[in-house]
């Protein structure tokens, strides 16, 4: 048995207490559960309906059993993307974000050996987002934030977000980028393409915006991790480089070839295809590939530990992916947060 501590950086949670407190603040938004059975139910958040919504999202005992069965020692908890709420009043989203972040911190405090947490932020109001990131890391002990792939159509290189990137760099925050409200939805209505193609497409747009917008050049130490294997970005590096070299548009905000910035990114391992995961490791290094499951959703990779252990790479690289890289990244975030809190 491998002795490395396995750390799943992509796992969602929405407890019943979080839902109840959010409903008290915003009855029209919810969240509400219906058609609940042993497997799960139907989640409604405003006009967003998630069917099915697996029970593991709110049933902590079931989650722990699933983690044990999957040999996941620790999860990094993040909210369900249905509750980003970037389209709502910023003050309300800030309040609902704080409720969820407090809830995640509570679960972490109850099981510190099994969970870490990252925050959700009111991204439509960068000033409030910075304040909530600071509160979540310095007061609650969370390790960073999960953010959507865009903010109601504004890409992540939007100049208004610059203060957030500066704060995240200062705090050494871990930032998980998750797709939401995907592009091209009108052409992806059939065959579940909104997820199969739409999610990795929107992730790719987010990554490309940060790269070509020069965010990684300005903040080279920022730790952005992209869900679902990074979308299509890791597999189109050559095209990005070529376009930058032959066209003027890519050089407007990016001084050096995009590959330099792309190689600063992190990716979870959720690819469902061993050759693609092996390519990711061989091309970007095991230290940039992190264990992820997308728990508890059906498009996730619940056997992520098993798949990584079977991966055709060195034992050293497998251990790095299973948890050693995440432990270093998240441990650094904790140490910086504690130092900042002590100096405040």
C-alpha positions in Angstrom: 0.0 0.0 0.0 1.2 3.5 -0.9 1.9 5.5 2.2 1.5 9.0 0.6 -1.4 11.0 2.1 -3.9 11.4 -0.7 -5.4 14.9 -1.1 -8.4 15.5 -3.4 -8.4 19.2 -4.4 -11.7 19.2 -6.3 -14.7 18.2 -4.0 -18.0 20.1 -3.6 -20.2 20.5 -0.5 -23.5 22.1 0.4 -24.6 21.1 3.8 -28.2 21.2 5.0 -27.2 23.9 7.6 -25.7 26.0 4.8 -28.9 25.6 2.7 -31.1 26.6 5.6 -29.1 29.7 6.5 -29.0 30.7 2.8 -32.8 30.3 2.6 -33.3 32.5 5.6 -31.3 35.3 3.9 -32.8 34.8 0.4 -35.9 32.7 0.2 -36.3 33.3 -3.5 -32.8 31.8 -4.1 -32.9 28.9 -1.8 -31.2 26.4 -2.0 -34.0 23.9 -1.7 -34.0 20.1 -1.9 -36.9 18.0 -3.3 -37.5 14.4 -4.3 -35.0 13.2 -1.7 -34.3 9.5 -1.4 -31.4 7.3 -0.4 -29.3 8.3 -3.5 -29.9 12.1 -3.4 -32.5 14.6 -4.7 -33.1 17.6 -6.8 -31.4 20.9 -5.9 -32.8 24.2 -6.9 -30.9 27.5 -6.5 -33.0 30.3 -7.9 -33.8 29.2 -11.4 -30.9 26.7 -11.6 -32.0 23.0 -11.2 -29.4 20.3 -10.6 -30.8 16.8 -11.2 -29.5 14.5 -9.8 -28.0 16.1 -6.7 -26.1 13.2 -5.0 -26.6 12.7 -1.2 -22.9 12.9 -0.6 -23.1 16.6 -1.2 -24.8 17.1 2.2 -24.5 13.8 4.0 -21.2 14.0 5.8 -21.2 10.5 7.1 -21.8 9.1 3.6 -19.0 11.4 2.3 -16.6 10.0 4.8 -17.5 6.4 3.9 -17.1 7.2 0.2 -13.7 8.7 0.9 -12.6 5.7 2.8 -13.8 3.4 0.0 -11.9 5.5 -2.6 -8.8 5.7 -0.3 -9.0 9.5 -0.3 -7.4 10.7 3.0 -8.4 14.4 2.6 -10.7 16.5 0.5 -10.3 20.2 -0.2 -13.9 21.3 0.1 -15.4 23.9 -2.2 -19.0 25.1 -2.8 -21.2 23.7 -5.6 -20.9 26.0 -8.7 -24.7 26.4 -8.7 -24.3 28.7 -5.7 -21.7 31.1 -7.2 -24.6 33.6 -7.7 -22.5 36.2 -9.7 -25.7 37.5 -11.2 -27.3 38.6 -7.9 -26.9 41.8 -5.9 -23.3 41.9 -4.8 -24.1 42.5 -1.1 -26.4 39.5 -1.1 -23.9 37.3 -2.8 -21.3 38.4 -0.3 -23.6 37.4 2.5 -24.4 34.0 1.0 -20.7 33.5 0.2 -19.9 34.1 3.9 -22.5 31.7 5.0 -21.0 28.9 2.8 -17.5 29.8 3.8 -18.4 29.7 7.5 -20.0 26.3 6.8 -17.0 24.9 5.1 -14.8 26.1 7.9 -17.1 24.4 10.4 -16.8 21.1 8.7 -13.0 21.4 8.5 -12.9 22.2 12.3 -14.9 19.1 13.0 -12.7 16.8 10.9 -9.3 18.6 10.5 -7.6 15.3 9.6 -10.0 14.8 6.7 -10.8 18.2 5.2 -9.3 21.5 4.1 -11.4 24.2 2.6 -11.4 27.0 0.0 -13.8 29.9 -0.2 -16.4 31.2 -2.6 -16.3 34.9 -3.4 -18.7 37.6 -4.7 -16.7 38.0 -7.9 -19.1 40.6 -9.4 -17.7 43.0 -6.8 -13.9 42.7 -6.7 -13.6 44.8 -3.5 -16.0 42.6 -1.7 -14.3 39.5 -3.2 -10.9 40.7 -1.8 -12.4 41.3 1.6 -14.0 37.8 1.7 -10.8 36.1 0.5 -8.9 37.8 3.3 -11.5 37.0 5.9 -11.8 33.4 4.8 -8.0 32.8 4.8 -6.9 34.9 7.8 -9.9 34.3 10.1 -11.4 31.0 9.0 -8.2 29.2 7.9 -9.4 28.4 4.4 -6.6 27.9 1.9 -7.8 30.0 -1.1 -10.9 30.1 -3.2 -12.9 28.4 -6.0 -14.0 30.8 -8.7 -16.1 30.5 -11.8 -14.6 30.5 -15.3 -16.1 34.0 -16.0 -18.1 36.6 -14.1 -21.4 37.0 -16.0 -19.6 37.1 -19.4 -16.5 39.1 -18.2 -13.3 37.0 -18.6 -10.9 36.6 -15.8 -8.4 39.1 -17.3 -10.9 41.9 -16.7 -9.0 44.9 -15.3 -11.5 45.2 -12.5 -10.3 41.9 -11.0 -6.7 43.1 -10.7 -7.0 43.8 -7.0 -8.2 40.3 -6.4 -5.2 38.8 -8.1 -2.9 41.1 -6.1 -4.5 39.9 -2.9 -4.4 36.3 -3.9 -0.7 36.6 -4.7 0.0 38.3 -1.4 -1.9 35.6 0.6 -0.4 32.8 -1.6 -3.9 31.5 -2.2 -4.8 28.4 -4.0 -7.4 29.3 -6.7 -9.5 26.5 -8.3 -11.2 27.6 -11.5 -14.4 25.8 -12.2 -16.6 26.2 -15.4 -20.1 27.7 -15.1 -22.7 29.1 -17.5 -20.8 27.8 -20.4 -20.2 29.5 -23.8 -22.0 28.2 -26.9 -24.8 26.8 -24.8 -27.3 27.3 -27.7 -25.4 24.7 -29.8 -24.8 22.3 -27.0 -28.3 21.4 -25.9 -28.3 17.8 -27.2 -26.4 14.7 -25.9 -25.3 16.4 -22.7 -22.8 18.4 -24.8 -23.2 21.3 -22.4 -21.1 19.3 -20.0 -19.1 17.1 -22.3 -17.8 19.9 -24.4 -19.1 23.1 -22.7 -17.4 22.6 -19.4 -13.9 22.0 -20.8 -14.5 24.8 -23.4 -15.3 27.4 -20.8 -12.3 26.3 -18.7 -10.1 26.8 -21.8 -11.5 30.3 -22.3 -10.8 31.1 -18.6 -7.2 29.8 -18.9 -6.5 31.6 -22.2 -7.8 34.8 -20.8 -5.5 34.7 -17.8 -2.6 33.7 -20.0 -3.0 36.2 -22.8 -4.2 38.9 -20.4 -0.8 38.7 -18.8 -2.1 37.9 -15.4 0.4 35.1 -14.9 3.3 37.3 -16.1 2.3 40.0 -13.6 1.8 37.5 -10.8 4.0 34.5 -11.6 3.5 32.9 -8.2 -0.3 32.7 -8.4 -1.6 29.2 -8.1 -4.4 28.7 -10.5 -5.7 25.1 -10.8 -8.1 24.3 -13.7 -10.8 21.7 -13.3 -11.3 18.7 -15.5 -7.7 18.4 -16.7 -7.5 22.1 -17.7 -10.1 21.8 -20.5 -8.5 21.9 -23.9 -5.7 24.3 -22.9 -2.9 21.8 -22.1 -3.4 20.1 -25.5 -3.2 23.3 -27.6 0.0 24.8 -26.3 1.6 24.7 -29.8 -1.4 26.5 -31.4 -1.2 29.2 -28.6 2.5 29.7 -29.2 2.1 29.8 -33.0 -0.7 32.3 -32.8 1.3 34.5 -30.5 4.3 34.4 -32.8 2.5 35.2 -36.1 -0.3 37.6 -34.9 -0.2 40.9 -33.1 -3.3 40.4 -31.0 -1.7 38.0 -28.6 1.1 40.3 -27.8 -1.0 43.2 -26.6 -0.8 42.2 -22.9 1.6 39.2 -23.1 5.3 39.9 -23.4 6.6 36.3 -23.6 5.3 33.2 -25.4 2.1 31.9 -23.8 3.7 28.5 -23.0 5.7 30.3 -20.2 2.5 31.3 -18.5 0.7 28.0 -19.3 3.5 26.1 -17.5 2.7 28.0 -14.4 -0.8 26.6 -14.2 -2.0 23.6 -12.3 -4.5 21.0 -13.5 -6.6 18.4 -11.7 -6.5 14.8 -13.0 -10.1 14.4 -14.0 -9.7 13.2 -17.6 -11.2 9.7 -17.6 -8.5 8.6 -20.1 -5.0 7.3 -19.1 -3.1 8.5 -22.2 -4.4 12.0 -21.7 -3.4 12.1 -18.1 0.0 10.6 -18.8 0.5 13.4 -21.5 -0.4 16.0 -18.9 2.1 14.6 -16.4 4.9 14.1 -19.0 4.4 17.6 -20.5 3.8 19.8 -17.5 5.4 17.7 -14.7 3.7 15.8 -11.9 4.0 18.8 -9.6 1.5 20.6 -11.8 -1.1 17.8 -11.8 -3.3 17.4 -8.7 -5.6 14.7 -7.5 -9.3 15.5 -8.1 -12.6 13.7 -8.1 -15.4 16.3 -8.6 -17.1 14.6 -5.7 -20.1 13.9 -5.6 -21.2 14.6 -9.1 -21.7 11.9 -11.7 -19.2 13.4 -14.2 -16.5 13.1 -11.6 -13.8 10.5 -11.1 -14.6 8.8 -7.9 -11.8 6.3 -8.4 -9.2 9.0 -8.9 -6.7 7.4 -6.4 -7.0 4.1 -8.2 -6.5 5.7 -11.6 -3.4 7.6 -10.6 -1.9 4.6 -8.9 -2.3 2.7 -12.1 -0.8 5.5 -14.2 2.2 4.6 -16.3 4.6 7.1 -14.7 7.3 6.8 -12.0 6.4 6.1 -8.4 7.8 9.5 -7.5 5.4 11.2 -9.9 2.4 9.2 -8.7 3.1 10.2 -5.1 3.4 13.8 -6.2 0.0 13.7 -7.9 -1.7 11.8 -5.1 -0.9 14.4 -2.5 2.6 15.6 -2.1 2.2 18.6 -4.5 -1.1 19.6 -3.0 0.3 19.3 0.5 3.1 21.7 -0.4 0.8 24.2 -2.2 -1.8 24.2 0.5 0.7 24.1 3.4 2.3 27.2 1.9 -1.0 29.0 1.8 -1.7 28.2 5.4 1.8 29.3 6.6 1.5 32.6 4.7 -2.0 33.2 6.0 -0.9 32.6 9.6 2.1 34.9 9.2 -0.2 37.6 7.7 -2.7 37.2 10.5 0.0 37.5 13.2 1.4 40.6 11.6 -2.1 42.3 11.2 
